[in-house]
């Protein structure tokens, strides 16, 4: 049995307000809706995108650092 770990890529890992951030993940469930959010755990958060994984369980999305993030 081969165990495949989920992978996540966020590039760049930080940036100013308005910066475009590329987010990708793999090894998720296929054809499943996921939310990409920005904010602190237990604090203010904003959903930046809704993505559906492809048949292989991956997605790629570009989001923008929100105006309130300072």
Buried (B, 14 or more C-beta within 10 A) or exposed (E): EEEEEEEEEEEEEEEEEEEEBEBBBBBBEEEEEBEBEBBEEEEEEEEBBEBEBEEEBBBEBEBBBBEEBE
